[in-house]
Amino acid sequence: MAVQSRSLRGNYAPRQDKIQPIMIAPVCSLPVPDLPAGRTWTTREAQRWQELWSSGAANLWSEDVVGVVAVFVVLESQFLNGRISAGVLGEFRQIAEQLALTPASRIRLNIRVKESADD
């Protein structure tokens, strides 16, 4: 019986250890978008907005996630003030994962933060 050679086309998945990680700078030097209109932002929320858009994760974002980041800031503020339900807390966690703001999400997405901005 002849042994068929297995084609790599269409069903080849590279080994995880061979995939190069996405390297991001520890800070983002792009301009910080304006806070969305429609609500009054607290000073702490405005500061957090600046922190998030200056973080290394912001190197992965485009302007189309402004609303998602805004929701994250609002939910985080509510959480810190003790005004968040368990269901909303689950949404908060999912948003944090989608924005690559947690170490676990960066590992899952194969994202590594460079040691310094110069690397």
N, CA, C and O atoms as CSV, one atom per row, in Angstrom:
chain,resi,resn,atom,element,x,y,z
A,1,MET,N,N,0.846,-1.165,0.000
A,1,MET,CA,C,0.000,0.000,0.000
A,1,MET,C,C,0.896,1.234,0.000
A,1,MET,O,O,1.822,1.346,0.803
A,2,ALA,N,N,0.613,2.124,-0.883
A,2,ALA,CA,C,1.418,3.332,-1.018
A,2,ALA,C,C,1.034,4.327,0.072
A,2,ALA,O,O,-0.139,4.486,0.410
A,3,VAL,N,N,2.032,4.978,0.601
A,3,VAL,CA,C,1.802,6.003,1.614
A,3,VAL,C,C,1.626,7.335,0.909
A,3,VAL,O,O,2.486,7.756,0.135
A,4,GLN,N,N,0.516,7.994,1.175
A,4,GLN,CA,C,0.278,9.284,0.549
A,4,GLN,C,C,1.050,10.362,1.297
A,4,GLN,O,O,1.075,10.388,2.527
A,5,SER,N,N,1.667,11.235,0.546
A,5,SER,CA,C,2.317,12.366,1.197
A,5,SER,C,C,1.236,13.370,1.563
A,5,SER,O,O,0.299,13.606,0.800
A,6,ARG,N,N,1.378,13.932,2.700
A,6,ARG,CA,C,0.367,14.864,3.200
A,6,ARG,C,C,0.666,16.268,2.698
A,6,ARG,O,O,1.766,16.786,2.889
A,7,SER,N,N,-0.295,16.861,2.072
A,7,SER,CA,C,-0.144,18.217,1.565
A,7,SER,C,C,-0.218,19.197,2.725
A,7,SER,O,O,-1.047,19.050,3.623
A,8,LEU,N,N,0.642,20.185,2.701
A,8,LEU,CA,C,0.620,21.207,3.736
A,8,LEU,C,C,-0.373,22.304,3.410
A,8,LEU,O,O,-0.730,23.094,4.284
A,9,ARG,N,N,-0.813,22.364,2.198
A,9,ARG,CA,C,-1.718,23.426,1.782
A,9,ARG,C,C,-3.090,23.231,2.425
A,9,ARG,O,O,-3.669,22.145,2.377
A,10,GLY,N,N,-3.592,24.304,3.025
A,10,GLY,CA,C,-4.939,24.289,3.545
A,10,GLY,C,C,-5.109,23.756,4.947
A,10,GLY,O,O,-6.113,24.068,5.588
A,11,ASN,N,N,-4.184,22.972,5.455
A,11,ASN,CA,C,-4.357,22.459,6.810
A,11,ASN,C,C,-3.071,22.568,7.638
A,11,ASN,O,O,-2.877,21.834,8.607
A,12,TYR,N,N,-2.228,23.468,7.247
A,12,TYR,CA,C,-0.977,23.659,7.966
A,12,TYR,C,C,-1.130,24.762,9.000
A,12,TYR,O,O,-1.576,25.865,8.684
A,13,ALA,N,N,-0.768,24.465,10.200
A,13,ALA,CA,C,-0.771,25.480,11.257
A,13,ALA,C,C,0.644,25.543,11.826
A,13,ALA,O,O,1.146,24.537,12.326
A,14,PRO,N,N,1.294,26.701,11.761
A,14,PRO,CA,C,2.652,26.788,12.287
A,14,PRO,C,C,2.670,26.548,13.789
A,14,PRO,O,O,1.703,26.852,14.487
A,15,ARG,N,N,3.747,26.014,14.268
A,15,ARG,CA,C,3.896,25.789,15.705
A,15,ARG,C,C,3.932,27.134,16.409
A,15,ARG,O,O,4.506,28.100,15.907
A,16,GLN,N,N,3.309,27.181,17.580
A,16,GLN,CA,C,3.246,28.425,18.345
A,16,GLN,C,C,4.629,28.992,18.648
A,16,GLN,O,O,4.812,30.209,18.660
A,17,ASP,N,N,5.591,28.126,18.891
A,17,ASP,CA,C,6.923,28.629,19.240
A,17,ASP,C,C,7.656,29.208,18.033
A,17,ASP,O,O,8.717,29.811,18.194
A,18,LYS,N,N,7.114,29.037,16.831
A,18,LYS,CA,C,7.729,29.578,15.626
A,18,LYS,C,C,7.110,30.909,15.203
A,18,LYS,O,O,7.642,31.591,14.327
A,19,ILE,N,N,5.989,31.278,15.821
A,19,ILE,CA,C,5.317,32.521,15.471
A,19,ILE,C,C,5.973,33.665,16.230
A,19,ILE,O,O,6.089,33.634,17.455
A,20,GLN,N,N,6.392,34.660,15.489
A,20,GLN,CA,C,7.030,35.816,16.116
A,20,GLN,C,C,5.989,36.659,16.831
A,20,GLN,O,O,4.919,36.918,16.281
A,21,PRO,N,N,6.289,37.093,18.054
A,21,PRO,CA,C,5.321,37.925,18.778
A,21,PRO,C,C,5.210,39.312,18.156
A,21,PRO,O,O,6.118,39.777,17.467
A,22,ILE,N,N,4.097,39.950,18.411
A,22,ILE,CA,C,3.906,41.345,18.023
A,22,ILE,C,C,4.562,42.177,19.108
A,22,ILE,O,O,4.149,42.130,20.267
A,23,MET,N,N,5.570,42.929,18.742
A,23,MET,CA,C,6.290,43.746,19.714
A,23,MET,C,C,5.717,45.160,19.696
A,23,MET,O,O,5.601,45.777,18.637
A,24,ILE,N,N,5.361,45.668,20.873
A,24,ILE,CA,C,4.841,47.028,20.970
A,24,ILE,C,C,5.694,47.835,21.941
A,24,ILE,O,O,6.272,47.292,22.882
A,25,ALA,N,N,5.761,49.119,21.699
A,25,ALA,CA,C,6.490,50.025,22.584
A,25,ALA,C,C,5.740,50.125,23.907
A,25,ALA,O,O,4.522,49.951,23.935
A,26,PRO,N,N,6.442,50.402,24.999
A,26,PRO,CA,C,5.782,50.505,26.305
A,26,PRO,C,C,4.888,51.735,26.445
A,26,PRO,O,O,4.050,51.794,27.345
A,27,VAL,N,N,5.061,52.701,25.575
A,27,VAL,CA,C,4.210,53.898,25.574
A,27,VAL,C,C,3.781,54.183,24.137
A,27,VAL,O,O,4.412,53.725,23.184
A,28,CYS,N,N,2.705,54.942,24.000
A,28,CYS,CA,C,2.225,55.345,22.683
A,28,CYS,C,C,2.414,56.850,22.559
A,28,CYS,O,O,1.940,57.610,23.403
A,29,SER,N,N,3.094,57.271,21.530
A,29,SER,CA,C,3.386,58.697,21.351
A,29,SER,C,C,2.430,59.373,20.364
A,29,SER,O,O,2.604,60.550,20.047
A,30,LEU,N,N,1.432,58.647,19.879
A,30,LEU,CA,C,0.450,59.238,18.974
A,30,LEU,C,C,-0.448,60.210,19.748
A,30,LEU,O,O,-0.580,60.089,20.966
A,31,PRO,N,N,-1.057,61.160,19.060
A,31,PRO,CA,C,-1.944,62.099,19.757
A,31,PRO,C,C,-3.117,61.381,20.420
A,31,PRO,O,O,-3.666,60.422,19.877
A,32,VAL,N,N,-3.484,61.861,21.590
A,32,VAL,CA,C,-4.612,61.296,22.326
A,32,VAL,C,C,-5.901,61.870,21.745
A,32,VAL,O,O,-6.046,63.089,21.647
A,33,PRO,N,N,-6.839,61.003,21.360
A,33,PRO,CA,C,-8.113,61.521,20.835
A,33,PRO,C,C,-8.877,62.294,21.913
A,33,PRO,O,O,-8.680,62.083,23.110
A,34,ASP,N,N,-9.741,63.182,21.465
A,34,ASP,CA,C,-10.603,63.902,22.397
A,34,ASP,C,C,-11.580,62.934,23.036
A,34,ASP,O,O,-11.979,61.941,22.429
A,35,LEU,N,N,-11.964,63.237,24.278
A,35,LEU,CA,C,-13.014,62.467,24.928
A,35,LEU,C,C,-14.311,62.635,24.140
A,35,LEU,O,O,-14.611,63.735,23.676
A,36,PRO,N,N,-15.073,61.573,23.985
A,36,PRO,CA,C,-16.325,61.688,23.241
A,36,PRO,C,C,-17.306,62.651,23.929
A,36,PRO,O,O,-17.348,62.757,25.155
A,37,ALA,N,N,-18.076,63.334,23.114
A,37,ALA,CA,C,-19.122,64.219,23.631
A,37,ALA,C,C,-20.291,63.371,24.121
A,37,ALA,O,O,-20.379,62.180,23.826
A,38,GLY,N,N,-21.177,64.001,24.866
A,38,GLY,CA,C,-22.384,63.300,25.278
A,38,GLY,C,C,-22.495,63.046,26.758
A,38,GLY,O,O,-23.546,62.614,27.231
A,39,ARG,N,N,-21.442,63.302,27.500
A,39,ARG,CA,C,-21.491,63.149,28.952
A,39,ARG,C,C,-20.464,64.088,29.565
A,39,ARG,O,O,-19.556,64.570,28.887
A,40,THR,N,N,-20.621,64.335,30.842
A,40,THR,CA,C,-19.645,65.136,31.576
A,40,THR,C,C,-18.620,64.176,32.170
A,40,THR,O,O,-18.964,63.290,32.952
A,41,TRP,N,N,-17.375,64.360,31.797
A,41,TRP,CA,C,-16.293,63.492,32.260
A,41,TRP,C,C,-15.696,64.071,33.532
A,41,TRP,O,O,-15.486,65.280,33.630
A,42,THR,N,N,-15.422,63.208,34.510
A,42,THR,CA,C,-14.772,63.666,35.730
A,42,THR,C,C,-13.290,63.883,35.450
A,42,THR,O,O,-12.765,63.421,34.437
A,43,THR,N,N,-12.636,64.577,36.340
A,43,THR,CA,C,-11.194,64.808,36.198
A,43,THR,C,C,-10.450,63.473,36.182
A,43,THR,O,O,-9.531,63.281,35.385
A,44,ARG,N,N,-10.845,62.559,37.058
A,44,ARG,CA,C,-10.178,61.252,37.123
A,44,ARG,C,C,-10.405,60.454,35.829
A,44,ARG,O,O,-9.491,59.783,35.349
A,45,GLU,N,N,-11.612,60.524,35.270
A,45,GLU,CA,C,-11.881,59.825,34.014
A,45,GLU,C,C,-11.055,60.418,32.875
A,45,GLU,O,O,-10.549,59.680,32.029
A,46,ALA,N,N,-10.916,61.734,32.846
A,46,ALA,CA,C,-10.097,62.385,31.821
A,46,ALA,C,C,-8.626,61.977,31.972
A,46,ALA,O,O,-7.934,61.771,30.975
A,47,GLN,N,N,-8.157,61.862,33.205
A,47,GLN,CA,C,-6.778,61.415,33.437
A,47,GLN,C,C,-6.592,59.972,32.968
A,47,GLN,O,O,-5.593,59.629,32.336
A,48,ARG,N,N,-7.576,59.139,33.292
A,48,ARG,CA,C,-7.493,57.730,32.895
A,48,ARG,C,C,-7.507,57.605,31.374
A,48,ARG,O,O,-6.805,56.765,30.810
A,49,TRP,N,N,-8.310,58.443,30.708
A,49,TRP,CA,C,-8.348,58.488,29.246
A,49,TRP,C,C,-6.947,58.759,28.696
A,49,TRP,O,O,-6.485,58.072,27.786
A,50,GLN,N,N,-6.288,59.752,29.250
A,50,GLN,CA,C,-4.918,60.097,28.832
A,50,GLN,C,C,-3.976,58.916,29.079
A,50,GLN,O,O,-3.165,58.576,28.217
A,51,GLU,N,N,-4.084,58.289,30.261
A,51,GLU,CA,C,-3.223,57.149,30.601
A,51,GLU,C,C,-3.401,56.005,29.604
A,51,GLU,O,O,-2.424,55.437,29.117
A,52,LEU,N,N,-4.647,55.678,29.308
A,52,LEU,CA,C,-4.911,54.555,28.400
A,52,LEU,C,C,-4.381,54.827,27.002
A,52,LEU,O,O,-3.751,53.958,26.400
A,53,TRP,N,N,-4.626,56.023,26.477
A,53,TRP,CA,C,-4.186,56.342,25.111
A,53,TRP,C,C,-2.677,56.585,25.028
A,53,TRP,O,O,-2.128,56.684,23.930
A,54,SER,N,N,-2.007,56.682,26.172
A,54,SER,CA,C,-0.551,56.816,26.199
A,54,SER,C,C,0.127,55.487,26.522
A,54,SER,O,O,1.353,55.387,26.486
A,55,SER,N,N,-0.666,54.474,26.835
A,55,SER,CA,C,-0.115,53.171,27.211
A,55,SER,C,C,0.382,52.407,25.993
A,55,SER,O,O,0.069,52.758,24.855
A,56,GLY,N,N,1.147,51.377,26.238
A,56,GLY,CA,C,1.640,50.543,25.151
A,56,GLY,C,C,0.522,49.906,24.346
A,56,GLY,O,O,0.638,49.770,23.128
A,57,ALA,N,N,-0.565,49.513,25.012
A,57,ALA,CA,C,-1.683,48.881,24.311
A,57,ALA,C,C,-2.274,49.802,23.252
A,57,ALA,O,O,-2.776,49.324,22.235
A,58,ALA,N,N,-2.222,51.109,23.471
A,58,ALA,CA,C,-2.788,52.062,22.512
A,58,ALA,C,C,-2.081,52.004,21.161
A,58,ALA,O,O,-2.634,52.451,20.156
A,59,ASN,N,N,-0.868,51.459,21.125
A,59,ASN,CA,C,-0.174,51.273,19.843
A,59,ASN,C,C,-0.934,50.318,18.935
A,59,ASN,O,O,-0.721,50.321,17.722
A,60,LEU,N,N,-1.811,49.506,19.497
A,60,LEU,CA,C,-2.583,48.529,18.735
A,60,LEU,C,C,-3.935,49.072,18.288
A,60,LEU,O,O,-4.601,48.463,17.451
A,61,TRP,N,N,-4.341,50.200,18.832
A,61,TRP,CA,C,-5.685,50.725,18.590
A,61,TRP,C,C,-5.698,51.708,17.432
A,61,TRP,O,O,-4.685,52.321,17.093
A,62,SER,N,N,-6.862,51.837,16.845
A,62,SER,CA,C,-7.093,52.877,15.851
A,62,SER,C,C,-8.224,53.758,16.363
A,62,SER,O,O,-8.818,53.483,17.406
A,63,GLU,N,N,-8.508,54.795,15.636
A,63,GLU,CA,C,-9.540,55.747,16.065
A,63,GLU,C,C,-10.915,55.090,16.208
A,63,GLU,O,O,-11.780,55.619,16.907
A,64,ASP,N,N,-11.123,53.954,15.562
A,64,ASP,CA,C,-12.446,53.326,15.633
A,64,ASP,C,C,-12.746,52.678,16.975
A,64,ASP,O,O,-13.871,52.225,17.182
A,65,VAL,N,N,-11.794,52.613,17.891
A,65,VAL,CA,C,-12.063,52.053,19.224
A,65,VAL,C,C,-12.263,53.139,20.280
A,65,VAL,O,O,-12.321,52.839,21.472
A,66,VAL,N,N,-12.369,54.388,19.855
A,66,VAL,CA,C,-12.564,55.488,20.804
A,66,VAL,C,C,-13.771,55.215,21.702
A,66,VAL,O,O,-13.692,55.386,22.919
A,67,GLY,N,N,-14.870,54.799,21.114
A,67,GLY,CA,C,-16.073,54.524,21.896
A,67,GLY,C,C,-15.895,53.385,22.877
A,67,GLY,O,O,-16.385,53.447,24.005
A,68,VAL,N,N,-15.196,52.344,22.451
A,68,VAL,CA,C,-14.962,51.191,23.325
A,68,VAL,C,C,-14.089,51.602,24.508
A,68,VAL,O,O,-14.354,51.210,25.644
A,69,VAL,N,N,-13.052,52.389,24.242
A,69,VAL,CA,C,-12.186,52.862,25.326
A,69,VAL,C,C,-12.989,53.763,26.271
A,69,VAL,O,O,-12.794,53.719,27.486
A,70,ALA,N,N,-13.886,54.574,25.719
A,70,ALA,CA,C,-14.725,55.441,26.549
A,70,ALA,C,C,-15.618,54.603,27.468
A,70,ALA,O,O,-15.755,54.912,28.652
A,71,VAL,N,N,-16.221,53.545,26.925
A,71,VAL,CA,C,-17.047,52.655,27.748
A,71,VAL,C,C,-16.197,52.026,28.842
A,71,VAL,O,O,-16.638,51.918,29.987
A,72,PHE,N,N,-14.990,51.612,28.502
A,72,PHE,CA,C,-14.084,51.034,29.489
A,72,PHE,C,C,-13.825,52.024,30.627
A,72,PHE,O,O,-13.878,51.652,31.800
A,73,VAL,N,N,-13.546,53.278,30.281
A,73,VAL,CA,C,-13.268,54.303,31.300
A,73,VAL,C,C,-14.482,54.492,32.209
A,73,VAL,O,O,-14.333,54.574,33.428
A,74,VAL,N,N,-15.673,54.562,31.630
A,74,VAL,CA,C,-16.889,54.748,32.424
A,74,VAL,C,C,-17.116,53.552,33.345
A,74,VAL,O,O,-17.399,53.730,34.530
A,75,LEU,N,N,-16.995,52.338,32.812
A,75,LEU,CA,C,-17.207,51.142,33.626
A,75,LEU,C,C,-16.166,51.017,34.728
A,75,LEU,O,O,-16.482,50.621,35.850
A,76,GLU,N,N,-14.921,51.357,34.404
A,76,GLU,CA,C,-13.873,51.310,35.416
A,76,GLU,C,C,-14.176,52.309,36.536
A,76,GLU,O,O,-13.989,52.003,37.714
A,77,SER,N,N,-14.634,53.480,36.170
A,77,SER,CA,C,-14.989,54.497,37.148
A,77,SER,C,C,-16.129,54.005,38.042
A,77,SER,O,O,-16.087,54.176,39.261
A,78,GLN,N,N,-17.144,53.394,37.433
A,78,GLN,CA,C,-18.261,52.858,38.208
A,78,GLN,C,C,-17.800,51.744,39.136
A,78,GLN,O,O,-18.245,51.659,40.281
A,79,PHE,N,N,-16.907,50.890,38.640
A,79,PHE,CA,C,-16.376,49.801,39.460
A,79,PHE,C,C,-15.639,50.359,40.677
A,79,PHE,O,O,-15.850,49.905,41.801
A,80,LEU,N,N,-14.784,51.335,40.448
A,80,LEU,CA,C,-13.999,51.904,41.551
A,80,LEU,C,C,-14.876,52.635,42.560
A,80,LEU,O,O,-14.499,52.778,43.724
A,81,ASN,N,N,-16.044,53.098,42.119
A,81,ASN,CA,C,-16.984,53.769,43.021
A,81,ASN,C,C,-18.005,52.801,43.607
A,81,ASN,O,O,-18.926,53.230,44.302
A,82,GLY,N,N,-17.861,51.510,43.342
A,82,GLY,CA,C,-18.752,50.503,43.902
A,82,GLY,C,C,-20.141,50.497,43.294
A,82,GLY,O,O,-21.087,50.025,43.924
A,83,ARG,N,N,-20.280,51.014,42.079
A,83,ARG,CA,C,-21.598,51.095,41.439
A,83,ARG,C,C,-21.647,50.262,40.166
A,83,ARG,O,O,-21.947,50.780,39.091
A,84,ILE,N,N,-21.357,48.997,40.285
A,84,ILE,CA,C,-21.364,48.159,39.083
A,84,ILE,C,C,-21.927,46.783,39.443
A,84,ILE,O,O,-21.599,46.224,40.489
A,85,SER,N,N,-22.767,46.250,38.575
A,85,SER,CA,C,-23.357,44.940,38.813
A,85,SER,C,C,-22.417,43.846,38.309
A,85,SER,O,O,-21.465,44.114,37.576
A,86,ALA,N,N,-22.700,42.630,38.711
A,86,ALA,CA,C,-21.872,41.502,38.278
A,86,ALA,C,C,-21.899,41.340,36.764
A,86,ALA,O,O,-20.872,41.042,36.155
A,87,GLY,N,N,-23.062,41.533,36.153
A,87,GLY,CA,C,-23.168,41.408,34.702
A,87,GLY,C,C,-22.343,42.447,33.974
A,87,GLY,O,O,-21.673,42.146,32.986
A,88,VAL,N,N,-22.397,43.673,34.469
A,88,VAL,CA,C,-21.629,44.756,33.849
A,88,VAL,C,C,-20.138,44.531,34.084
A,88,VAL,O,O,-19.315,44.863,33.230
A,89,LEU,N,N,-19.793,43.973,35.229
A,89,LEU,CA,C,-18.393,43.665,35.505
A,89,LEU,C,C,-17.844,42.675,34.479
A,89,LEU,O,O,-16.687,42.774,34.070
A,90,GLY,N,N,-18.675,41.724,34.068
A,90,GLY,CA,C,-18.266,40.784,33.022
A,90,GLY,C,C,-17.979,41.495,31.707
A,90,GLY,O,O,-17.016,41.161,31.017
A,91,GLU,N,N,-18.800,42.460,31.361
A,91,GLU,CA,C,-18.567,43.260,30.154
A,91,GLU,C,C,-17.263,44.041,30.270
A,91,GLU,O,O,-16.491,44.126,29.315
A,92,PHE,N,N,-17.029,44.606,31.439
A,92,PHE,CA,C,-15.797,45.353,31.700
A,92,PHE,C,C,-14.576,44.468,31.458
A,92,PHE,O,O,-13.614,44.884,30.813
A,93,ARG,N,N,-14.624,43.261,31.975
A,93,ARG,CA,C,-13.506,42.322,31.791
A,93,ARG,C,C,-13.305,41.983,30.315
A,93,ARG,O,O,-12.170,41.902,29.844
A,94,GLN,N,N,-14.400,41.787,29.588
A,94,GLN,CA,C,-14.283,41.472,28.165
A,94,GLN,C,C,-13.675,42.631,27.387
A,94,GLN,O,O,-12.851,42.419,26.497
A,95,ILE,N,N,-14.070,43.834,27.713
A,95,ILE,CA,C,-13.505,44.996,27.034
A,95,ILE,C,C,-12.012,45.100,27.326
A,95,ILE,O,O,-11.219,45.374,26.424
A,96,ALA,N,N,-11.627,44.885,28.577
A,96,ALA,CA,C,-10.204,44.918,28.933
A,96,ALA,C,C,-9.420,43.896,28.123
A,96,ALA,O,O,-8.310,44.180,27.673
A,97,GLU,N,N,-9.987,42.713,27.936
A,97,GLU,CA,C,-9.336,41.676,27.138
A,97,GLU,C,C,-9.238,42.096,25.674
A,97,GLU,O,O,-8.194,41.918,25.047
A,98,GLN,N,N,-10.316,42.649,25.128
A,98,GLN,CA,C,-10.331,43.039,23.720
A,98,GLN,C,C,-9.358,44.171,23.428
A,98,GLN,O,O,-8.826,44.271,22.323
A,99,LEU,N,N,-9.129,45.018,24.415
A,99,LEU,CA,C,-8.197,46.132,24.231
A,99,LEU,C,C,-6.756,45.757,24.595
A,99,LEU,O,O,-5.872,46.613,24.585
A,100,ALA,N,N,-6.518,44.488,24.912
A,100,ALA,CA,C,-5.183,43.980,25.280
A,100,ALA,C,C,-4.627,44.725,26.486
A,100,ALA,O,O,-3.442,45.057,26.528
A,101,LEU,N,N,-5.490,44.987,27.470
A,101,LEU,CA,C,-5.067,45.708,28.667
A,101,LEU,C,C,-4.652,44.791,29.806
A,101,LEU,O,O,-4.191,45.264,30.844
A,102,THR,N,N,-4.808,43.492,29.626
A,102,THR,CA,C,-4.431,42.557,30.681
A,102,THR,C,C,-3.243,41.708,30.227
A,102,THR,O,O,-3.075,41.457,29.033
A,103,PRO,N,N,-2.428,41.272,31.172
A,103,PRO,CA,C,-1.318,40.387,30.787
A,103,PRO,C,C,-1.802,39.115,30.090
A,103,PRO,O,O,-1.172,38.656,29.137
A,104,ALA,N,N,-2.907,38.546,30.553
A,104,ALA,CA,C,-3.422,37.314,29.930
A,104,ALA,C,C,-3.829,37.547,28.481
A,104,ALA,O,O,-3.581,36.698,27.624
A,105,SER,N,N,-4.450,38.685,28.202
A,105,SER,CA,C,-4.861,38.947,26.817
A,105,SER,C,C,-3.651,39.168,25.924
A,105,SER,O,O,-3.664,38.770,24.759
A,106,ARG,N,N,-2.604,39.796,26.450
A,106,ARG,CA,C,-1.400,40.002,25.636
A,106,ARG,C,C,-0.708,38.672,25.349
A,106,ARG,O,O,-0.159,38.479,24.264
A,107,ILE,N,N,-0.730,37.765,26.303
A,107,ILE,CA,C,-0.147,36.438,26.069
A,107,ILE,C,C,-0.958,35.699,25.002
A,107,ILE,O,O,-0.394,35.116,24.077
A,108,ARG,N,N,-2.285,35.729,25.140
A,108,ARG,CA,C,-3.166,35.041,24.191
A,108,ARG,C,C,-3.007,35.599,22.787
A,108,ARG,O,O,-3.051,34.848,21.812
A,109,LEU,N,N,-2.822,36.912,22.673
A,109,LEU,CA,C,-2.673,37.557,21.372
A,109,LEU,C,C,-1.224,37.567,20.869
A,109,LEU,O,O,-0.938,38.083,19.789
A,110,ASN,N,N,-0.317,36.992,21.666
A,110,ASN,CA,C,1.108,36.929,21.322
A,110,ASN,C,C,1.709,38.325,21.172
A,110,ASN,O,O,2.450,38.604,20.229
A,111,ILE,N,N,1.372,39.188,22.120
A,111,ILE,CA,C,1.879,40.558,22.136
A,111,ILE,C,C,2.892,40.676,23.259
A,111,ILE,O,O,2.649,40.239,24.384
A,112,ARG,N,N,4.018,41.265,22.943
A,112,ARG,CA,C,5.054,41.490,23.947
A,112,ARG,C,C,5.378,42.975,23.996
A,112,ARG,O,O,5.452,43.635,22.959
A,113,VAL,N,N,5.571,43.497,25.199
A,113,VAL,CA,C,5.938,44.890,25.379
A,113,VAL,C,C,7.454,44.983,25.384
A,113,VAL,O,O,8.125,44.270,26.131
A,114,LYS,N,N,7.985,45.856,24.556
A,114,LYS,CA,C,9.434,46.055,24.516
A,114,LYS,C,C,9.920,46.576,25.867
A,114,LYS,O,O,9.167,47.211,26.607
A,115,GLU,N,N,11.167,46.305,26.174
A,115,GLU,CA,C,11.745,46.763,27.435
A,115,GLU,C,C,11.764,48.286,27.555
A,115,GLU,O,O,11.539,48.846,28.628
A,116,SER,N,N,12.035,48.932,26.435
A,116,SER,CA,C,12.040,50.401,26.418
A,116,SER,C,C,11.534,50.862,25.060
A,116,SER,O,O,11.444,50.074,24.119
A,117,ALA,N,N,11.207,52.136,24.968
A,117,ALA,CA,C,10.694,52.688,23.705
A,117,ALA,C,C,11.740,52.646,22.602
A,117,ALA,O,O,11.394,52.699,21.422
A,118,ASP,N,N,13.031,52.551,22.974
A,118,ASP,CA,C,14.118,52.581,21.994
A,118,ASP,C,C,14.386,51.225,21.349
A,118,ASP,O,O,15.044,51.158,20.310
A,119,ASP,N,N,13.881,50.130,21.955
A,119,ASP,CA,C,14.154,48.776,21.430
A,119,ASP,C,C,13.527,48.548,20.073
A,119,ASP,O,O,13.666,47.465,19.504
